[in-house]
Amino acid sequence: MMMSNLFSETFTIINQVPISQTNPDKTKTKYKKHFIHNCDRRDGIFDKSNGTMAYKANAWSVWCKDWELYKPPIWTADGYYTLGDDEKAEFWTANVGDLIVFAEIPDIEPITMQEFQDLLKKYRENGGQITQAQSYINYKPDGTPWHTNHIEMIKG
């Protein structure tokens, strides 16, 4: 199966951003809402070994070509978590546990875990919590990016 080259949808992602690298307490979390452009999705999980979709109830795969504004969810110098609040507004990330909705949503950024849980419940039919995220960002020897660069997010 060939993937669609449309990538014309805009999705919303709500990141759960830990406020400290050393404190795993989920109550110590900030939430950041972003609109991600140039996205597409399919029900099921894409099997890279044979190029087909494996269909499974309540599972989906999302591909996003908005990779230039993506930062990995890490605490090193290149990571999203080390950015200041103003910089976090310019970039986005994707990690296990984040919420993705297959549309632009008007809801404000949650402040508490309960508000985040309420959004998970509200949008469970049109998105869900990411269970796997992977970036595919590569460059040619001359420094130009591959045209296939993208971020993949899965619920499965």
QUIPE-V638562 format. One line per field, one symbol per residue. phi: phi as a letter, one per 40 degrees, with the letter a starting at -180 (. if undefined). burial: + if it has 24 or more other C-alpha atoms within 12 Angstrom, else -. Layout:
BEGIN
phi->???
burial->???
END
This chain:
BEGIN
phi->.cccbcfbcbbbbbccbccaccbccccbbbbbbbcbcgbaaachbccccbgbcccadfbabbbbccccccbccbccdcccccccdcccccbbaaadgccbbcacbcdcdcbbcccccccdccbccbiiccbaaabbbbbcdcgcccccdabbbbba
burial->--------++++++++++----------+++++++++++++++-++------------+++++++++++++++-----+++++----+--+++++++++++++-+---++--+--+--++--+--++++++++++++------------+++++++
END
